[in-house]
Amino acid sequence: MLKIFAVTLLLAAAFSVAAEFIIGELPLYAAVIIIALIVAVGIIFDIMGIAVAMADKAPFFAMASKKIRGSLQSLKLLQKAKEFSNFCCDVVGDITGIVSGAAGATIVVKIIVDADSVEKKWIAIAVSAVIAAVTVAGKALGKHFALKKDKEIVLFMGKALNILGIKGS
């Protein structure tokens, strides 16, 4: 529990500092792209976490016996499914959600400089609503995809780890 707290604190601080300082200096269109990337990272990590949590090990044992590239790395992920899923879905997923909201607030500040009081409130509401809607809808679609394609996603991650030179056992 303490380890998760420390990792989350460090990652959240790093993401927040990067997002706030970078977004504050960027033109509006670039800031929107950065927020979209932050939301996408959250969705991708959710997909990875759910796929690993749901995948069955049996096909990967069969693939490993046939020496299919990435199968040993996939098995390693599946052996650590609880920790991996927690990290992907809870740590990274929650951090990206919080940071995208904070970054959205920075965008609101950039937009509302010339707006009147009523416009400022509507702009803030609209930005928050769009970020929340894209995040929630993206994660819902991602979960559906992860549940249907868990084996393929886990094997893809295993192959990526293999390419990076990370051993499976």
C-alpha positions as CSV (number, residue, x, y, z in Angstrom):
1,M,0.0,0.0,0.0
2,L,2.8,2.4,0.9
3,K,4.6,1.5,-2.4
4,I,1.5,2.3,-4.4
5,F,1.1,5.6,-2.5
6,A,4.7,6.6,-3.2
7,V,4.6,5.6,-6.9
8,T,1.3,7.4,-7.4
9,L,2.6,10.5,-5.6
10,L,5.7,10.7,-7.8
11,L,3.9,10.0,-11.0
12,A,1.1,12.4,-10.3
13,A,3.6,15.1,-9.4
14,A,5.6,14.5,-12.6
15,F,2.5,14.4,-14.8
16,S,1.0,17.5,-13.2
17,V,4.2,19.6,-13.3
18,A,4.8,18.6,-16.9
19,A,1.2,19.2,-17.9
20,E,0.8,22.5,-16.1
21,F,4.1,24.1,-17.2
22,I,3.9,22.8,-20.7
23,I,0.2,23.5,-21.3
24,G,0.4,27.0,-19.8
25,E,3.0,28.0,-22.4
26,L,1.4,26.4,-25.4
27,P,-1.0,27.8,-27.9
28,L,-4.6,26.6,-27.3
29,Y,-4.6,24.0,-30.1
30,A,-1.4,22.4,-28.8
31,A,-2.8,22.3,-25.3
32,V,-5.9,20.5,-26.5
33,I,-3.6,18.0,-28.2
34,I,-1.7,17.4,-25.0
35,I,-4.9,16.8,-23.0
36,A,-6.1,14.4,-25.7
37,L,-2.8,12.5,-25.4
38,I,-3.1,12.4,-21.6
39,V,-6.7,11.0,-21.9
40,A,-5.5,8.5,-24.5
41,V,-2.7,7.3,-22.2
42,G,-5.4,6.7,-19.5
43,I,-7.6,4.8,-22.0
44,I,-4.7,2.7,-23.3
45,F,-3.5,1.7,-19.8
46,D,-7.1,0.8,-18.9
47,I,-7.2,-1.5,-21.9
48,M,-3.9,-3.1,-21.0
49,G,-4.9,-3.6,-17.3
50,I,-8.3,-5.1,-18.1
51,A,-6.9,-7.4,-20.8
52,V,-4.3,-8.8,-18.4
53,A,-6.8,-9.2,-15.6
54,M,-9.2,-11.1,-17.9
55,A,-7.0,-13.2,-20.1
56,D,-6.7,-16.9,-19.5
57,K,-3.2,-18.3,-19.1
58,A,-3.8,-21.6,-20.9
59,P,-3.4,-20.3,-24.5
60,F,-0.1,-18.6,-23.5
61,F,1.3,-21.9,-22.1
62,A,0.5,-23.5,-25.4
63,M,2.1,-20.6,-27.3
64,A,5.2,-20.8,-25.1
65,S,5.5,-24.5,-25.8
66,K,5.5,-23.6,-29.5
67,K,8.1,-20.9,-28.8
68,I,5.9,-18.1,-30.1
69,R,7.6,-14.8,-29.7
70,G,6.3,-12.8,-26.7
71,S,4.4,-15.7,-25.1
72,L,6.8,-15.9,-22.2
73,Q,6.6,-12.2,-21.5
74,S,2.8,-12.5,-21.8
75,L,2.8,-15.2,-19.2
76,K,4.9,-13.1,-16.9
77,L,2.3,-10.3,-17.2
78,L,-0.5,-12.8,-16.4
79,Q,1.4,-14.1,-13.4
80,K,1.4,-10.5,-12.0
81,A,-2.1,-9.7,-13.3
82,K,-3.4,-8.3,-10.0
83,E,-0.4,-5.9,-9.6
84,F,-0.2,-5.0,-13.3
85,S,-4.0,-4.3,-13.6
86,N,-3.9,-2.2,-10.4
87,F,-1.0,-0.2,-11.7
88,C,-2.5,0.3,-15.2
89,C,-6.2,0.9,-14.3
90,D,-5.9,2.6,-10.9
91,V,-2.5,4.3,-10.7
92,V,-2.0,5.4,-14.3
93,G,-5.8,5.6,-15.1
94,D,-6.6,7.8,-12.1
95,I,-3.6,10.0,-12.5
96,T,-4.3,10.7,-16.1
97,G,-7.9,11.5,-15.2
98,I,-6.9,14.0,-12.5
99,V,-4.1,15.5,-14.6
100,S,-6.4,15.9,-17.7
101,G,-8.9,17.7,-15.4
102,A,-6.2,20.0,-14.1
103,A,-4.8,20.6,-17.6
104,G,-8.4,21.4,-18.6
105,A,-8.5,24.1,-15.9
106,T,-5.3,25.6,-17.4
107,I,-7.0,25.7,-20.8
108,V,-10.1,27.4,-19.2
109,V,-7.8,30.1,-17.8
110,K,-6.3,30.6,-21.3
111,I,-9.7,30.9,-22.8
112,I,-11.5,33.1,-20.3
113,V,-9.1,36.0,-20.1
114,D,-11.3,38.0,-22.4
115,A,-14.7,36.5,-21.5
116,D,-17.3,38.0,-19.2
117,S,-18.4,36.3,-16.0
118,V,-21.3,34.3,-17.4
119,E,-19.2,33.1,-20.4
120,K,-16.4,32.1,-18.1
121,K,-18.7,29.7,-16.2
122,W,-20.1,28.2,-19.4
123,I,-16.6,27.8,-20.8
124,A,-15.4,26.1,-17.7
125,I,-18.4,23.8,-17.6
126,A,-18.0,22.9,-21.3
127,V,-14.3,22.1,-21.0
128,S,-14.8,19.9,-18.0
129,A,-17.8,18.1,-19.5
130,V,-16.0,17.4,-22.8
131,I,-12.9,16.0,-21.0
132,A,-15.1,13.9,-18.7
133,A,-17.2,12.6,-21.6
134,V,-14.2,11.7,-23.8
135,T,-12.5,10.0,-20.9
136,V,-15.5,8.0,-19.8
137,A,-16.7,7.1,-23.3
138,G,-13.1,6.2,-24.3
139,K,-12.6,3.9,-21.3
140,A,-16.0,2.3,-21.9
141,L,-15.1,1.5,-25.5
142,G,-11.6,0.4,-24.4
143,K,-13.1,-2.0,-21.8
144,H,-15.4,-3.5,-24.4
145,F,-12.4,-3.9,-26.7
146,A,-10.2,-5.4,-23.9
147,L,-12.8,-7.9,-23.0
148,K,-13.2,-9.1,-26.6
149,K,-9.6,-9.1,-27.5
150,D,-7.8,-9.8,-24.2
151,K,-5.6,-12.6,-25.7
152,E,-4.5,-10.5,-28.6
153,I,-3.8,-7.5,-26.5
154,V,-1.7,-9.5,-23.9
155,L,0.2,-11.2,-26.7
156,F,0.9,-7.8,-28.3
157,M,2.2,-6.5,-25.0
158,G,4.3,-9.6,-24.7
159,K,5.8,-9.1,-28.2
160,A,6.5,-5.5,-27.4
161,L,8.4,-6.5,-24.2
162,N,10.2,-9.2,-26.2
163,I,11.3,-6.5,-28.7
164,L,12.5,-4.4,-25.9
165,G,14.6,-7.3,-24.7
166,I,12.6,-7.9,-21.5
167,K,12.8,-11.6,-20.6
168,G,9.7,-13.6,-19.7
169,S,10.9,-15.8,-16.9
